[in-house]
Structures are given as C-alpha cells and as structure tokens.
Amino acid sequence: MQADWDARAKENARYYVQTAQESWSDDEFFASGEQTVREQILNDMINICQGRPPKEMRVLEIGCGAGRVTRALANVFGEVHAVDVSGEMIRMAASALASHPNAHVYQNNGMDLTVIPDNLAGTFDFAFSSIVFQHIPSREVIENYVREAHRLLRPGALFKFQVQGDASLETQPDDTWLGVPFSDEQVVEMAGRCGFEPRHRHGAGEQYFWLWFFKQ
Ligand SMILES: C[S@@+](CC[C@H](N)C(=O)[O-])C[C@H]1O[C@@H](n2cnc3c(N)ncnc32)[C@H](O)[C@@H]1O
C-alpha cells in the first residue's frame, strides 16, 4: 500500500486524493477539503461534539493524504492528529499544515495507529476517515483500524468513517485502488467485535457507505 500510494503521490497526488479534477490549484484543492468538512462535520456537530466546544477537542484523521481535509479540520478543532501510509503524502500534508501548529501528521505502517504517542490513548474526542477504507483491499486491516480508533477514543466518542458499500464490485487482494466492500450486516458485526455501537449508517450498497460508530 505504501509503495502504490507513494507512486500515486509522485505522479499526481491531488488527482489521486480527489479524482473530481485532474489538476487542482491550491485554492480549489483546499476549498474541496472545506466542503468535505461542511458536508460531513459541520452539519453533524451534535453527534461529533456532544456538547464539547470544538476548540477543546482532540481529533484523529486516518488517511489524511496531502492534508486537504486535515487543514479544514484544524480550522475547526483544537488539536488534530492525522496519519497516512504514504511518506510522500505526509510530506505534502506537513507543508500544507505548516501554518497550523495544532495539526500533527505522522506516516504510519498502513495497519495500525501505534505511531500516535501512547499517552494520547483514550483521549481523542472524535475520529474521522473519508475516501480511505474504500481503497484498502483487506477487511482485516480495516477492522484493525476500527479497533485502533476504539483504543484512542474516549468512551462515548464517535468514529465517523466511510467504507465501500457496493458489494457487486470484484476486488482483488493486492489492488490498492478498489477496496473491499462491506454489507450492512458485516459492519454491524465489526462494530460489535470492536466495542462500538453502530448507531447510524447511511448508504448501504453504495460507494459512500457512511458509518457512525460510538465507543461503548
Ligand atoms: C483518496 S486519498 C484521500 C485522502 C484524504 N482522506 C482526503 O480526503 O483528502 C486516500 C489516502 O489514503 C491513504 N491510505 C491508503 N491506504 C492506507 C492505509 N492502509 N493506511 C493509511 N493510509 C492509507 C493513501 O496514502 C491516500 O493518501
């Protein structure tokens, strides 16, 4: 996964992060991250903040790419920690976030969140991942991330994330573009195994299958 995503980052990072356009200006690219935050975060603050002031919240992002959404998250929340398997993507994210000292980016191993400092386990108020798990070919790796998000979140906190829900897709174990799909039954079972309540789910059967997992 690391080699494939490093190669995509070198070829045309912004296109592979957001395929809506082949070429993105800085303004367009980061505006698209602001749009994601408006559509997935700002209109869902009751579930996400649960009464906490956003500026006092610590947030985790899995698969931050070139920092498109991370930068918008750092404008809303007090502290953002973001991981990505690609060192090339992380280099671009670090540059995009140079003027945001409240954002911390880490290259991880593509499987877990052990790169986040141990003393932060159990302290995150919200975790988010968008258009990342839809590219991961292994159900075990995705479930491990869900277990890891559980380890880092405080009790009651939300992990909002998107998986591929279109089960008609033919996926291959070594394809890092077309990730493994999940049925509604599979995500409910995964939530149970990982200690989450799968309180809301939207888009079962579709590419954008959004899940609201609350840590029990
Ligand atoms: C389509 S991009 C989306 C980036 C970002 N979420 C956004 O919306 O701008 C997918 C990102 O997921 C990262 N990624 C893919 N597989 C990963 C894995 N197993 N662990 C961590 N990051 C991964 C890639 O390196 C890439 O940066």
The ligand as an ORCA input file, in Angstrom:
! r2SCAN-3c Opt
* xyz 0 1
  C      -8.105      9.106     -1.899
  S      -6.888      9.607     -0.740
  C      -7.878     10.560      0.391
  C      -7.069     11.440      1.305
  C      -7.892     12.266      2.301
  N      -8.710     11.421      3.146
  C      -8.753     13.277      1.594
  O      -9.969     13.091      1.522
  O      -8.221     14.262      1.103
  C      -6.581      8.098      0.156
  C      -5.443      8.204      1.138
  O      -5.447      7.036      1.952
  C      -4.112      6.650      2.188
  N      -4.117      5.218      2.515
  C      -4.394      4.183      1.684
  N      -4.270      3.023      2.346
  C      -3.916      3.334      3.624
  C      -3.647      2.556      4.774
  N      -3.700      1.231      4.767
  N      -3.326      3.209      5.917
  C      -3.243      4.571      5.939
  N      -3.469      5.347      4.875
  C      -3.816      4.736      3.728
  C      -3.394      6.962      0.892
  O      -1.994      7.084      1.057
  C      -4.065      8.270      0.491
  O      -3.355      9.373      0.968
*
